[in-house]
Structure formats: C-alpha cells, structure tokens
Amino acid sequence: MMNCYLKCLAIAVVLTSSNGAWANSIEDTHRFRLGVYEQDVDVTSSATKAPLPEIEIDFDKVLGLEDSSTSAFLSYQWRFSENWSLQAFYSQMETSGKKVAQKDFNYNGEEYTVGMRLDTDFDLDTYLVSVSYSLIRDSRKEFGLGFGLHVFDIETTIAAAVGVQGSVQEDTRTTAQVTAPLPNLRAYGTYLITDRWEVSAAAGWLSLNYEDYEGNYLYLTAFTEYRITNNFGMGLSYQIAEIDVTENDGTSKKEFNMDFLGPSIYLTYGF
C-alpha cells in the first residue's frame, strides 16, 4: 500500500506543474486531513491493587500483543488570523494479542497463572486541541510555536481461559482504563519547495504531574505534501511518539508506557 502511494505521488509531481500562485497549507484558511498510520507498537504496563505487588508487563512478550497496528486519523486546522491558528486532531488505534501465560503475574487486581490462555485487547484514542502562533510567515515558509491539550483514552482488557476436563472455561477477565489529559508544547515549520510541493516538521514535549496523574509526552513528525489540484492534495508523514502515563488515586495505580513509530499516508483538502 505504501509503495503504491509513493509511486502515485511521484507520478503526480512529474506530470503536473505550477503556473503562478497555488494554494498550500500556508495560505489555507481551513485545512482537513484524513489518513492512516502504519505503526510499530511497544507497550508496557502495570495495574496494581493492594495487597498485590506491582508487576510491569511487556504486552508483546507476556500477552502476545501484535507489534504493529493500522490506525486512522482526522485533523482540522483553522487559521483565524494572520498568525494565529487552531488545530484539532483525533486518532484511533486498536490491537490485540493471544498467548499462553508463561509465568504468574497480576493485573488490575486479578491474578494470572502459568498455562492460562490469554486474549488481550488494547485500545488507544487520542484527542488534541491546540493553538499556534506563527513567528515567521511569508509566501514560502512558516515557523511557529503552539500549546495544546492531548487527551489519551487508554483501555486494556485481558481475558483468561483454562482447560477443565477437556473443555475450555472463562476464568478471569479484567479491564484497566485511564483517561489522561496532558498539555503539550510544540514547534513547527513548513517550507514550499515548489508552489505545489511542501515539506513540514513538528516536535512536541511536556512532562507534568498534577493531582492523580503523572505524564510525559514526546513526539517528532516529518511531512511531505503535494497539491494535485488547488484544493486537494496527498501527503506522507513519519512519526515517532513516546507516551508515559500514570494514574494513582491512592488505592490503585495504573501505568502505561507506549512507543509508536511509523509512516502515514493522508489526503488533504484546503481552502
């Protein structure tokens, strides 16, 4: 899929040319992007309830969680003044795993023993609202800073079954969920190689402790985008993200450490 997309992008660049000004993300008042991520996924987590000890679980090794996932995303940007813009973003990722337990462990108050058949579902919904200011902006380039709020809705369900006299019975099932709002600072830049072809990059980071939550979020993203018509374009990006979230309310503690790495393809509509 990715190779086919790259071929189409190359053909579009070769077969089309620009005469005069052409719409691009620097000039757009409104911009929509709809795309798909193909990411490598690495998740470790602990969910602890007293008196059980805290045990960190590698979801790949212990639960057989798939190490890659395809997820969809949608973004919108509104440039409401010369230098100010508002962004909104949503993505959804779902992955699962199956494995026979190789060691004893506990998760979210439930105990799992060697030999249990484990079925795991892992879901991550990401929401973002941010405001950005362009420090430098002209017809060819834009560089600026932004501040936003990410909300990560994380849910893990582990179901375990054991064999009894040749039959399989459902034994244990637990769900651990964390909804964590994390502020984020970011820097971004866009440069037009031609009137239709642009490259961009964005980076963000913030570490914060407040109330029951502790979180760290780091991401780096590089884009290249080509406008096929004045309003429609297609793009390719590559993202690295690291998300660490802990919720501790005094009676239970849930911690997720997640790393994502991979490309995306997307369509753009701007006006």
C-alpha positions in Angstrom: 0.0 0.0 0.0 2.8 2.4 1.0 4.8 1.7 -2.2 1.8 2.2 -4.4 1.1 5.6 -2.7 4.7 6.7 -3.2 4.5 5.8 -6.9 1.3 7.8 -7.3 2.9 10.8 -5.5 6.0 10.7 -7.8 3.9 10.5 -10.9 1.8 13.4 -9.8 4.9 15.5 -9.2 6.3 14.7 -12.6 3.1 15.1 -14.7 1.8 18.3 -13.1 3.4 21.8 -13.0 2.5 25.1 -11.4 2.0 28.4 -13.2 1.7 31.3 -10.7 0.4 31.1 -7.2 -1.0 27.8 -5.9 -3.0 27.1 -2.7 -1.0 25.4 0.1 -1.1 24.9 3.8 0.5 28.3 4.5 -2.3 30.1 2.6 -5.3 27.9 3.6 -7.9 29.3 6.0 -9.3 25.8 6.6 -7.5 22.5 6.1 -8.7 18.9 6.6 -6.5 15.8 6.6 -7.7 12.2 6.6 -5.2 9.4 6.8 -3.9 6.1 8.0 -0.9 5.3 10.3 1.0 2.1 10.0 3.0 2.0 13.3 5.3 -0.3 15.2 3.8 -0.6 18.7 5.6 -1.2 22.0 3.5 -1.2 25.2 4.5 -2.0 28.8 2.0 -1.5 31.6 1.3 -2.3 35.3 -2.1 -2.0 37.0 -1.9 -2.6 40.7 -4.3 -3.0 43.6 -3.3 -3.7 47.2 -2.2 -6.1 48.5 -0.8 -7.5 45.3 2.7 -6.4 44.2 3.3 -4.1 41.3 4.5 -6.0 38.2 5.4 -4.4 34.9 4.2 -6.4 31.9 5.6 -6.3 28.4 2.5 -6.7 26.3 4.4 -8.2 23.4 6.3 -10.8 25.4 3.8 -11.7 28.1 0.4 -11.2 26.3 1.4 -11.7 22.7 0.2 -8.2 21.6 0.8 -7.6 17.9 3.8 -5.4 17.4 2.3 -3.3 14.6 -1.1 -1.6 14.1 -3.0 0.3 11.4 -5.0 3.3 12.7 -7.0 6.1 11.2 -6.7 9.8 12.0 -8.5 13.0 11.2 -7.2 16.6 11.7 -8.5 20.1 11.1 -6.8 23.5 11.1 -8.5 26.9 11.1 -6.3 30.0 10.5 -8.5 32.6 12.2 -6.0 35.5 11.9 -2.8 36.3 10.0 -0.6 34.5 12.5 -2.9 32.5 14.8 -4.4 29.1 14.1 -6.5 26.5 15.9 -5.9 22.7 15.4 -8.0 19.7 16.3 -6.9 16.1 15.9 -8.3 12.6 16.5 -6.9 9.1 16.0 -7.9 5.6 17.0 -5.7 2.6 17.4 -6.8 -1.0 18.2 -4.6 -4.0 18.5 -4.9 -7.4 20.2 -2.9 -10.5 21.2 -3.2 -14.1 22.1 -0.8 -16.2 24.2 -0.5 -18.9 26.8 0.9 -17.5 30.0 4.5 -18.5 30.6 4.7 -17.0 34.1 2.4 -15.9 37.0 1.5 -12.2 37.2 -1.3 -9.9 38.4 -3.0 -7.1 36.6 -5.7 -4.7 37.9 -6.4 -6.9 40.9 -6.7 -10.2 39.0 -4.1 -13.0 39.2 -3.0 -15.0 36.2 -1.1 -18.3 36.4 1.1 -20.3 34.1 -0.9 -22.2 31.4 -3.8 -19.8 31.1 -4.9 -18.8 27.6 -4.7 -15.1 27.4 -6.8 -12.9 25.0 -5.8 -9.2 25.1 -7.4 -6.1 23.5 -5.6 -2.8 23.6 -7.3 0.5 22.5 -5.9 4.0 22.4 -8.0 7.0 21.4 -6.1 10.3 21.1 -7.7 13.8 21.1 -5.9 17.1 20.6 -6.9 20.7 20.6 -4.1 23.3 20.3 -3.5 27.0 19.4 -0.4 28.0 17.4 1.3 31.3 16.6 3.5 31.9 13.5 6.7 33.7 14.5 7.8 33.8 10.8 5.3 33.6 7.9 5.6 34.6 4.3 4.6 33.1 0.9 7.3 30.4 1.1 7.8 29.4 4.7 6.2 29.4 8.1 7.7 28.7 11.6 5.9 28.9 14.9 5.1 27.7 18.4 2.0 26.1 19.8 0.4 25.0 23.0 -2.2 22.2 23.2 -4.0 19.7 25.3 -3.8 16.0 24.4 -6.3 13.5 25.9 -5.3 9.9 25.8 -8.1 7.4 26.4 -6.3 4.0 27.1 -8.1 0.8 27.7 -6.8 -2.8 28.1 -8.9 -5.9 28.5 -7.3 -9.2 29.5 -9.4 -12.4 29.3 -8.0 -15.7 30.6 -9.4 -19.2 30.0 -8.3 -22.5 31.5 -9.0 -26.1 30.4 -11.1 -28.2 32.7 -11.6 -31.9 31.8 -11.0 -31.3 28.1 -13.3 -28.2 27.9 -12.3 -24.5 28.0 -13.9 -22.2 30.6 -13.7 -18.5 31.0 -11.8 -17.9 34.2 -10.7 -14.3 34.6 -11.4 -11.0 32.8 -10.3 -7.5 33.8 -10.3 -4.1 32.2 -7.9 -1.3 33.1 -8.7 2.2 31.7 -7.0 5.5 32.0 -8.2 8.8 30.5 -5.3 11.3 30.9 -5.3 14.9 29.7 -1.7 16.1 29.1 -0.7 19.6 28.0 1.9 19.8 25.2 4.3 22.5 23.9 5.2 22.2 20.2 7.3 23.8 17.5 6.6 23.5 13.8 7.8 24.6 10.4 6.7 24.4 6.7 8.7 25.2 3.6 7.5 25.3 0.0 9.9 23.5 -2.4 7.6 24.5 -5.3 4.2 26.1 -5.4 2.6 22.7 -5.0 5.1 20.7 -3.1 5.9 21.3 0.6 7.8 19.8 3.5 7.0 20.2 7.2 8.1 19.1 10.6 6.7 19.3 14.1 8.0 18.4 17.5 6.4 18.5 20.9 7.1 17.7 24.5 5.9 18.2 28.0 6.3 16.5 31.4 3.7 17.2 34.0 2.5 16.0 37.4 -0.9 17.0 38.8 -3.5 15.5 41.1 -3.6 11.8 40.4 -1.8 11.9 37.1 1.8 11.9 36.0 2.7 12.1 32.3 5.4 12.6 29.7 4.7 13.0 26.0 7.3 13.4 23.3 6.7 13.3 19.5 8.5 14.1 16.3 6.8 14.2 12.9 8.0 14.9 9.4 5.7 15.6 6.4 5.8 16.0 2.7 2.7 17.0 0.8 1.8 17.7 -2.8 -1.3 19.6 -4.1 -2.8 17.8 -7.0 -5.4 20.5 -7.5 -5.8 23.9 -6.0 -7.7 22.3 -3.0 -6.9 18.6 -2.9 -3.5 17.1 -2.1 -1.9 14.0 -0.7 0.9 13.6 1.8 3.2 11.2 3.5 4.5 11.6 7.1 6.7 9.7 9.6 6.1 9.9 13.3 7.9 8.9 16.5 5.9 9.2 19.7 6.6 8.3 23.3 3.8 8.4 25.8 4.1 7.6 29.6 1.0 8.0 31.7 0.4 7.1 35.4 -2.8 7.3 37.4 -2.5 6.8 41.1 -5.6 7.5 43.3 -4.1 6.1 46.5 -5.9 2.7 46.3 -4.9 1.6 42.8 -2.1 2.5 40.4 -2.2 2.2 36.6 0.8 2.9 34.4 1.3 2.8 30.7 4.5 3.3 28.7 3.9 3.4 25.0 6.2 3.9 22.0 4.9 4.3 18.4 7.0 4.5 15.3 6.0 4.5 11.6 4.7 6.2 8.5 1.3 7.5 7.5 -0.4 8.4 4.2 -3.2 11.0 4.1 -5.4 13.2 1.9 -5.7 16.9 2.3 -8.5 19.4 1.5 -7.7 23.0 2.0 -9.4 26.3 1.1 
